């Protein structure tokens, strides 16, 4: 093998190594947890890590398109290899220093929470809906969180259909399709909801929007369905997650205005009775019915922070 070919091959190896170093697998329901911590501070005793927001299993094709620089001669190929190698080593050394050094290293940001200045108080909402129960909604969100993780692992979101808006359900189901298509399963285990706090609410178009902070602890990892091998995550490391949930319902609904024994309601399209706990689709007219038509449904979920426990 001549020096030119060797330079090109070494260059590609380094590029692949860099790509695998900066692209982190992300997982849990909605792919909010990852191999690297982000957002907030080390409140749970975790360490600082670098963060990549790349989608699960994806890569930037531009990493693989730069080999034309080697065609100008053996010297240029060697220079590129040296430069890339130096950058790669510097990043590794910097990452090690960040992990072993002081906790003052900046932590990459998570999603931006709704600004408190745009939120109205829970007490104000009780004036709008005297029957509104803050503990009841917090309990609903807590229970939904556990169901969501279990459905994610089962790769079947259908049982959750009534509790999401159309847009959010479609978004998360598309993400789950990548696991189905690639024969991978994301296991979310040892689930504990540590707290749910309602921060406030706001109005948007014809909806009331309630903003909640959800803090949990999980263990999550992804296996290849064919080989059983863990390809990302850890079956032992605990991750402390903070999310922001936005729950919405149509404006004008008042808690307790109707008796809905065993979850039975009337279809808002054809008025036929249906049990929304069994199906989100009206068996008479085919309309999709969500709890938003009479109660709170999940409109948005954001990953605010992740801290991996030691």
SEDO-528152 format. One record per residue: residue in three letters; x, y, z of N, C-alpha, C in turn. Coordinates in steps of 0.2 Angstrom, whole numbers, padded with zeros to 4 digits, always signed. Layout:
! residues N
AlaXYZXYZXYZ/...
This chain:
! residues 310
Unk+0004-0006+0000+0000+0000+0000+0004+0006+0000/Unk+0003+0011-0005+0007+0017-0005+0005+0022+0000/Unk+0009+0027+0001+0008+0032+0007+0002+0036+0006/Unk+0000+0037+0000-0006+0041-0002-0012+0037+0001/Unk-0013+0031-0001-0018+0027+0001-0019+0026+0008/Unk-0013+0025+0011-0013+0024+0018-0015+0030+0022/Unk-0013+0036+0019-0016+0042+0022-0023+0043+0022/Unk-0026+0041+0016-0033+0042+0015-0037+0037+0020/Unk-0034+0031+0021-0038+0026+0025-0037+0028+0032/Unk-0031+0031+0034-0031+0033+0041-0035+0039+0043/Unk-0036+0043+0038-0040+0049+0038-0047+0047+0039/Unk-0050+0042+0036-0056+0040+0036-0058+0037+0043/Unk-0053+0033+0045-0053+0030+0052-0054+0035+0057/Unk-0050+0040+0057-0051+0046+0062-0057+0049+0062/Unk-0060+0050+0056-0066+0054+0055-0072+0049+0058/Unk-0072+0043+0057-0077+0038+0060-0076+0038+0067/Unk-0070+0038+0070-0069+0038+0077-0072+0045+0080/Unk-0071+0050+0077-0074+0057+0079-0081+0057+0079/Unk-0084+0054+0074-0091+0054+0073-0094+0050+0079/Unk-0091+0044+0080-0094+0040+0085-0093+0043+0092/Unk-0088+0047+0093-0086+0051+0099-0091+0056+0101/Unk-0094+0059+0096-0098+0065+0097-0106+0064+0096/Unk-0107+0058+0093-0115+0057+0092-0117+0052+0098/Unk-0121+0054+0102-0123+0050+0107-0130+0047+0106/Unk-0131+0041+0108-0138+0038+0108-0142+0041+0113/Unk-0148+0042+0111-0153+0045+0115-0159+0040+0116/Unk-0162+0040+0122-0167+0035+0123-0172+0038+0128/Unk-0176+0034+0131-0182+0034+0135-0188+0037+0131/Unk-0194+0037+0134-0200+0040+0130-0198+0046+0127/Unk-0198+0047+0120-0197+0053+0117-0190+0055+0116/Unk-0185+0050+0118-0178+0051+0117-0175+0057+0120/Unk-0177+0058+0127-0174+0064+0131-0168+0062+0135/Unk-0167+0056+0136-0161+0054+0140-0156+0052+0135/Unk-0149+0052+0137-0144+0051+0133-0138+0049+0136/Unk-0132+0047+0133-0126+0045+0136-0123+0051+0139/Unk-0125+0057+0138-0121+0063+0141-0127+0067+0145/Unk-0125+0070+0150-0129+0074+0154-0130+0081+0151/Unk-0135+0085+0153-0136+0091+0150-0141+0095+0155/Unk-0141+0102+0154-0145+0106+0157-0144+0106+0165/Unk-0146+0111+0168-0146+0112+0175-0139+0111+0179/Unk-0139+0108+0185-0133+0107+0188-0133+0100+0191/Unk-0127+0099+0194-0126+0092+0197-0130+0091+0203/Unk-0136+0092+0204-0140+0092+0210-0140+0084+0213/Unk-0139+0080+0208-0140+0073+0210-0133+0069+0211/Unk-0128+0073+0210-0121+0070+0211-0118+0067+0205/Unk-0121+0069+0199-0118+0067+0193-0112+0071+0190/Unk-0109+0069+0185-0103+0072+0182-0105+0076+0176/Unk-0101+0081+0174-0102+0084+0168-0100+0080+0162/Unk-0103+0081+0156-0102+0077+0150-0103+0082+0144/Unk-0100+0080+0139-0102+0083+0133-0109+0081+0130/Unk-0112+0085+0126-0119+0083+0124-0119+0084+0117/Unk-0123+0079+0113-0124+0080+0106-0132+0079+0105/Unk-0135+0084+0102-0142+0084+0101-0144+0080+0094/Unk-0139+0076+0092-0141+0072+0086-0146+0067+0087/Unk-0150+0066+0082-0156+0061+0083-0153+0054+0083/Unk-0157+0049+0086-0154+0042+0087-0152+0039+0081/Unk-0146+0036+0081-0144+0033+0075-0142+0037+0069/Unk-0142+0043+0070-0141+0047+0064-0134+0050+0063/Unk-0132+0052+0058-0125+0055+0057-0125+0061+0052/Unk-0121+0065+0052-0120+0071+0047-0116+0068+0041/Unk-0119+0068+0035-0115+0065+0030-0109+0069+0028/Unk-0109+0075+0030-0103+0080+0029-0097+0077+0032/Unk-0097+0073+0037-0091+0070+0040-0088+0065+0035/Unk-0092+0062+0030-0089+0057+0026-0088+0060+0019/Unk-0088+0066+0018-0088+0069+0011-0081+0073+0010/Unk-0077+0073+0014-0071+0077+0013-0065+0074+0011/Unk-0065+0068+0008-0059+0065+0006-0055+0068+0000/Unk-0059+0072-0004-0056+0075-0009-0050+0079-0008/Unk-0049+0081-0002-0043+0085+0000-0037+0081+0000/Unk-0037+0075+0000-0031+0071-0001-0028+0070-0008/Unk-0032+0072-0013-0030+0071-0020-0025+0076-0022/Unk-0023+0081-0018-0018+0086-0020-0011+0083-0019/Unk-0010+0077-0016-0003+0075-0015-0003+0071-0008/Unk+0003+0067-0008+0004+0064-0002+0005+0068+0004/Unk+0008+0074+0003+0010+0079+0009+0003+0081+0012/Unk-0001+0083+0007-0008+0086+0010-0011+0081+0014/Unk-0011+0075+0011-0015+0069+0015-0012+0068+0022/Unk-0005+0069+0022-0002+0068+0029-0004+0074+0034/Unk-0004+0080+0031-0005+0086+0035-0013+0085+0037/Unk-0017+0083+0033-0024+0082+0036-0025+0077+0041/Unk-0021+0072+0040-0021+0066+0046-0019+0069+0052/Unk-0013+0073+0052-0010+0076+0058-0015+0081+0061/Unk-0018+0085+0057-0022+0090+0060-0028+0087+0063/Unk-0031+0082+0059-0037+0079+0062-0036+0075+0068/Unk-0030+0072+0068-0028+0068+0074-0027+0072+0080/Unk-0024+0078+0079-0022+0083+0084-0029+0085+0087/Unk-0034+0087+0083-0040+0089+0085-0043+0084+0090/Unk-0043+0078+0087-0046+0072+0090-0043+0071+0097/Unk-0037+0071+0098-0033+0070+0104-0035+0076+0109/Unk-0035+0082+0106-0036+0088+0110-0043+0087+0113/Unk-0048+0085+0109-0055+0084+0112-0055+0079+0117/Unk-0052+0073+0116-0052+0068+0121-0049+0070+0128/Unk-0043+0074+0127-0040+0076+0133-0044+0081+0137/Unk-0047+0086+0133-0051+0091+0136-0057+0088+0139/Unk-0060+0082+0136-0066+0079+0139-0064+0076+0146/Unk-0058+0073+0146-0055+0069+0152-0054+0074+0158/Unk-0052+0080+0156-0050+0085+0161-0057+0088+0164/Unk-0062+0089+0159-0069+0091+0161-0072+0086+0166/Unk-0071+0080+0165-0074+0075+0169-0071+0074+0176/Unk-0064+0075+0176-0060+0074+0182-0059+0080+0186/Unk-0060+0086+0183-0058+0092+0186-0064+0095+0190/Unk-0064+0101+0191-0069+0104+0195-0076+0104+0192/Unk-0081+0105+0196-0088+0105+0193-0090+0112+0190/Unk-0085+0116+0189-0086+0123+0186-0087+0122+0179/Unk-0085+0117+0175-0086+0116+0168-0093+0117+0166/Unk-0094+0121+0161-0101+0123+0159-0105+0116+0157/Unk-0111+0115+0159-0115+0110+0157-0119+0112+0151/Unk-0119+0108+0145-0123+0110+0139-0131+0111+0142/Unk-0134+0115+0138-0141+0117+0140-0146+0112+0138/Unk-0151+0111+0142-0157+0107+0139-0162+0112+0136/Unk-0168+0109+0135-0173+0113+0132-0175+0119+0137/Unk-0177+0124+0134-0179+0130+0137-0186+0130+0140/Unk-0187+0130+0147-0194+0130+0150-0198+0136+0148/Unk-0204+0136+0149-0209+0141+0148-0207+0147+0153/Unk-0206+0153+0150-0205+0159+0154-0210+0160+0160/Unk-0208+0160+0166-0212+0161+0171-0217+0167+0171/Unk-0214+0172+0167-0218+0179+0166-0224+0178+0162/Unk-0225+0173+0158-0231+0172+0154-0236+0167+0158/Unk-0234+0165+0164-0239+0160+0167-0243+0164+0172/Unk-0249+0162+0173-0254+0164+0178-0254+0159+0184/Unk-0256+0161+0189-0255+0156+0195-0261+0151+0195/Unk-0260+0146+0199-0264+0140+0200-0271+0143+0204/Unk-0269+0147+0209-0275+0150+0212-0280+0154+0207/Unk-0277+0157+0202-0281+0161+0197-0285+0156+0193/Unk-0282+0150+0192-0286+0145+0188-0292+0142+0192/Unk-0291+0142+0199-0296+0139+0203-0302+0144+0202/Unk-0301+0151+0201-0306+0155+0200-0310+0154+0194/Unk-0306+0151+0189-0309+0149+0182-0313+0143+0183/Unk-0310+0138+0187-0313+0131+0188-0312+0130+0195/Unk-0318+0131+0199-0318+0130+0206-0316+0122+0208/Unk-0318+0118+0203-0317+0111+0205-0310+0108+0203/Unk-0306+0112+0200-0299+0110+0198-0295+0108+0204/Unk-0292+0102+0204-0288+0099+0209-0281+0098+0207/Unk-0276+0102+0210-0269+0102+0208-0266+0095+0210/Unk-0268+0092+0216-0265+0085+0217-0268+0080+0212/Unk-0274+0080+0210-0277+0075+0205-0273+0076+0198/Unk-0272+0082+0196-0268+0082+0189-0261+0080+0190/Unk-0258+0082+0196-0251+0079+0197-0251+0072+0197/Unk-0256+0069+0200-0256+0061+0200-0257+0058+0193/Unk-0261+0062+0190-0262+0059+0183-0256+0060+0179/Unk-0252+0065+0179-0246+0066+0175-0241+0060+0178/Unk-0241+0059+0184-0236+0054+0187-0238+0047+0184/Unk-0244+0045+0184-0246+0039+0182-0245+0038+0174/Unk-0246+0044+0171-0245+0044+0163-0238+0043+0162/Unk-0233+0046+0166-0226+0045+0164-0224+0038+0165/Unk-0226+0034+0170-0225+0027+0170-0227+0023+0164/Unk-0234+0024+0163-0237+0021+0157-0233+0022+0150/Unk-0231+0029+0150-0227+0031+0144-0221+0027+0143/Unk-0217+0026+0148-0211+0022+0148-0212+0015+0146/Unk-0217+0012+0149-0219+0005+0148-0221+0004+0141/Unk-0225+0009+0138-0227+0008+0131-0221+0009+0126/Unk-0217+0013+0128-0211+0015+0124-0207+0008+0123/Unk-0206+0005+0129-0202-0002+0129-0206-0007+0125/Unk-0212-0007+0125-0216-0012+0122-0217-0010+0114/Unk-0215-0004+0112-0215-0001+0106-0222-0001+0103/Unk-0227+0001+0107-0234+0001+0106-0237+0007+0110/Unk-0238+0013+0106-0241+0019+0109-0249+0019+0109/Unk-0252+0014+0106-0259+0014+0105-0263+0015+0112/Unk-0261+0012+0118-0264+0013+0124-0264+0020+0126/Unk-0259+0024+0124-0259+0031+0126-0263+0036+0122/Unk-0266+0033+0116-0269+0038+0111-0273+0043+0114/Unk-0278+0041+0119-0283+0046+0121-0279+0052+0125/Unk-0273+0051+0128-0270+0056+0132-0265+0060+0129/Unk-0265+0060+0122-0261+0065+0119-0265+0069+0114/Unk-0263+0075+0112-0265+0078+0106-0263+0075+0100/Unk-0267+0076+0094-0265+0072+0088-0258+0074+0086/Unk-0256+0080+0087-0249+0082+0084-0244+0078+0089/Unk-0244+0079+0095-0239+0076+0099-0239+0068+0099/Unk-0245+0065+0098-0245+0058+0097-0241+0056+0091/Unk-0243+0059+0085-0239+0058+0079-0232+0059+0079/Unk-0230+0064+0083-0223+0065+0084-0219+0059+0087/Unk-0222+0057+0093-0218+0052+0097-0219+0045+0093/Unk-0224+0044+0090-0225+0038+0087-0220+0037+0081/Unk-0219+0043+0077-0213+0043+0072-0207+0041+0075/Unk-0205+0044+0081-0199+0042+0084-0198+0035+0086/Unk-0204+0032+0088-0204+0025+0090-0203+0021+0084/Unk-0205+0023+0078-0204+0019+0072-0197+0017+0070/Unk-0193+0022+0073-0185+0020+0071-0183+0014+0075/Unk-0186+0013+0081-0184+0007+0085-0187+0001+0081/Unk-0193+0001+0079-0197-0004+0076-0193-0006+0069/Unk-0191-0001+0065-0188-0002+0059-0181-0005+0060/Unk-0177-0003+0065-0171-0005+0066-0170-0011+0071/Unk-0176-0014+0073-0176-0020+0077-0172-0019+0083/Unk-0174-0013+0087-0170-0011+0093-0176-0010+0098/Unk-0174-0011+0104-0179-0010+0110-0176-0006+0115/Unk-0179+0000+0117-0176+0004+0122-0180+0002+0129/Unk-0176-0001+0133-0179-0003+0140-0178+0003+0145/Unk-0184+0004+0148-0184+0009+0153-0186+0006+0160/Unk-0182+0006+0164-0183+0002+0170-0182+0006+0177/Unk-0184+0003+0182-0183+0006+0189-0186+0013+0189/Unk-0192+0014+0186-0195+0020+0185-0197+0023+0192/Unk-0196+0029+0194-0198+0032+0200-0200+0039+0198/Unk-0206+0042+0199-0207+0049+0199-0206+0052+0205/Unk-0201+0056+0205-0199+0060+0212-0203+0066+0213/Unk-0206+0069+0208-0211+0075+0210-0214+0077+0204/Unk-0220+0080+0204-0223+0084+0199-0225+0090+0202/Unk-0224+0096+0199-0225+0102+0201-0229+0106+0196/Unk-0235+0109+0197-0238+0113+0192-0235+0121+0193/Unk-0232+0123+0188-0229+0130+0188-0234+0135+0187/Unk-0239+0134+0183-0244+0139+0181-0248+0137+0175/Unk-0251+0142+0172-0255+0141+0166-0256+0147+0162/Unk-0258+0146+0156-0259+0151+0151-0264+0149+0146/Unk-0267+0154+0142-0272+0153+0137-0268+0153+0130/Unk-0270+0148+0126-0268+0149+0119-0273+0147+0114/Unk-0275+0151+0110-0281+0150+0106-0287+0148+0110/Unk-0290+0142+0109-0296+0140+0112-0294+0135+0118/Unk-0288+0135+0120-0286+0130+0125-0283+0133+0131/Unk-0284+0130+0137-0281+0131+0143-0274+0127+0143/Unk-0269+0129+0145-0262+0126+0145-0259+0126+0152/Unk-0258+0120+0155-0255+0120+0161-0248+0117+0161/Unk-0244+0120+0164-0236+0119+0163-0234+0115+0170/Unk-0231+0109+0169-0229+0105+0175-0222+0104+0174/Unk-0218+0104+0179-0211+0101+0180-0211+0094+0183/Unk-0208+0089+0179-0209+0082+0181-0201+0080+0182/Unk-0200+0077+0188-0193+0075+0190-0194+0067+0191/Unk-0189+0064+0188-0190+0056+0189-0183+0053+0189/Unk-0183+0047+0191-0177+0043+0191-0178+0037+0186/Unk-0174+0035+0182-0174+0029+0178-0168+0026+0176/Unk-0168+0020+0174-0162+0016+0171-0165+0015+0164/Unk-0161+0017+0159-0163+0015+0152-0157+0013+0148/Unk-0158+0008+0143-0153+0006+0139-0157+0003+0133/Unk-0153+0002+0127-0156+0000+0121-0152-0007+0119/Unk-0156-0012+0117-0154-0018+0115-0155-0019+0108/Unk-0151-0023+0104-0152-0026+0098-0157-0032+0098/Unk-0163-0031+0095-0168-0037+0096-0165-0044+0093/Unk-0161-0043+0088-0158-0049+0085-0152-0053+0089/Unk-0148-0049+0092-0142-0051+0096-0143-0051+0103/Unk-0147-0047+0106-0148-0046+0113-0143-0041+0116/Unk-0138-0039+0112-0133-0035+0114-0135-0028+0116/Unk-0133-0025+0122-0134-0018+0123-0130-0014+0119/Unk-0133-0009+0115-0129-0005+0110-0129+0002+0113/Unk-0133+0004+0118-0132+0011+0121-0135+0011+0128/Unk-0133+0015+0132-0136+0016+0138-0132+0011+0143/Unk-0135+0010+0149-0133+0006+0154-0139+0003+0158/Unk-0138-0003+0160-0143-0007+0163-0142-0006+0171/Unk-0138-0002+0173-0137-0001+0180-0136+0007+0182/Unk-0134+0011+0178-0133+0018+0180-0140+0022+0180/Unk-0141+0025+0185-0147+0029+0186-0147+0036+0183/Unk-0152+0038+0180-0152+0044+0177-0158+0048+0180/Unk-0156+0054+0183-0161+0059+0186-0163+0064+0180/Unk-0170+0063+0178-0172+0067+0173-0177+0073+0175/Unk-0177+0079+0172-0181+0084+0173-0185+0086+0166/Unk-0191+0085+0166-0195+0087+0160-0200+0093+0161/Unk-0202+0096+0156-0208+0100+0156-0213+0097+0152/Unk-0219+0096+0155-0225+0094+0152-0230+0100+0151/Unk-0233+0100+0145-0238+0105+0144-0245+0101+0143/Unk-0249+0102+0148-0256+0098+0147-0261+0103+0145/Unk-0265+0102+0140-0270+0106+0138-0277+0103+0138/Unk-0282+0107+0138-0289+0105+0137-0293+0111+0134/Unk-0298+0110+0131-0302+0115+0128-0305+0120+0133/Unk-0304+0126+0132-0306+0131+0136-0314+0131+0137/Unk-0316+0132+0143-0323+0132+0145-0325+0126+0148/Unk-0321+0120+0148-0323+0114+0152-0322+0116+0159/Unk-0326+0113+0164-0326+0114+0171-0326+0107+0174/Unk-0321+0106+0179-0320+0100+0182-0327+0098+0186/Unk-0329+0092+0185-0335+0089+0188-0341+0092+0185/Unk-0341+0095+0179-0347+0097+0176-0352+0091+0174/Unk-0348+0086+0172-0352+0080+0170-0350+0074+0174/Unk-0354+0069+0175-0353+0063+0178-0350+0058+0172/Unk-0344+0056+0173-0341+0051+0168-0339+0045+0171/Unk-0344+0041+0173-0343+0034+0177-0339+0030+0172/Unk-0334+0027+0175-0329+0022+0172-0327+0025+0165/Unk-0326+0031+0165-0323+0034+0159-0327+0035+0153/Unk-0334+0034+0154-0339+0034+0148-0341+0041+0147/Unk-0340+0043+0140-0342+0050+0138-0345+0050+0132/Unk-0348+0055+0129-0351+0055+0123-0346+0058+0117/Unk-0346+0055+0112-0342+0057+0106-0344+0065+0104/Unk-0339+0069+0104-0340+0076+0103-0343+0077+0095/Unk-0342+0072+0091-0344+0073+0084-0351+0070+0083/Unk-0352+0064+0085-0359+0061+0084-0363+0060+0090/Unk-0360+0062+0096-0364+0061+0103-0365+0054+0105/Unk-0362+0049+0101-0363+0042+0104-0359+0041+0110/Unk-0361+0036+0114-0357+0035+0120-0351+0031+0118/Unk-0346+0032+0122-0340+0028+0121-0336+0028+0127/Unk-0332+0022+0128-0327+0022+0133-0320+0023+0131/Unk-0318+0029+0133-0312+0032+0131-0306+0028+0134/Unk-0307+0024+0139-0302+0020+0142-0300+0014+0138/Unk-0305+0012+0134-0304+0006+0129-0301+0008+0122/Unk-0303+0014+0120-0301+0016+0113-0302+0023+0112/Unk-0298+0026+0108-0298+0033+0107-0302+0035+0100/Unk-0305+0029+0097-0309+0030+0091-0316+0028+0092/Unk-0320+0033+0090-0327+0032+0091-0329+0026+0086/Unk-0333+0021+0089-0334+0015+0085-0340+0016+0080/Unk-0343+0022+0081-0349+0024+0077-0348+0028+0071/Unk-0344+0033+0072-0342+0038+0067-0335+0038+0065/Unk-0331+0035+0069-0323+0034+0067-0319+0040+0069/Unk-0322+0045+0073-0318+0051+0075-0313+0049+0080/Unk-0308+0052+0080-0303+0051+0085-0304+0056+0091/Unk-0305+0053+0097-0307+0057+0103-0301+0056+0108/Unk-0299+0062+0110-0294+0062+0116-0297+0065+0122/Unk-0293+0065+0127-0295+0068+0134-0296+0075+0133/Unk-0292+0078+0128-0293+0085+0128-0300+0088+0127/Unk-0304+0083+0124-0311+0085+0123-0315+0086+0129/Unk-0312+0084+0135-0316+0085+0141-0311+0085+0147/Unk-0305+0084+0146-0300+0084+0152-0293+0085+0149/Unk-0288+0085+0153-0281+0087+0151-0278+0081+0147/Unk-0274+0083+0142-0271+0079+0137-0264+0082+0136/Unk-0259+0078+0135-0252+0080+0134-0251+0083+0127/Unk-0249+0089+0127-0248+0093+0121-0240+0093+0119/Unk-0236+0094+0125-0229+0094+0123-0225+0091+0129/Unk-0219+0089+0128-0214+0086+0133-0207+0089+0131/Unk-0204+0092+0135-0197+0094+0134-0192+0091+0139/Unk-0186+0090+0137-0181+0087+0141-0177+0093+0144/Unk-0178+0095+0150-0175+0101+0153-0167+0099+0156/Unk-0167+0093+0159-0160+0091+0161-0160+0084+0162/Unk-0153+0082+0162-0152+0075+0164-0145+0075+0168/Unk-0145+0071+0174-0140+0070+0178-0139+0063+0179/Unk-0133+0060+0178-0132+0053+0179-0129+0052+0186/Unk-0132+0047+0190-0129+0046+0197-0123+0042+0196/Unk-0119+0043+0202-0112+0040+0202-0113+0033+0205/
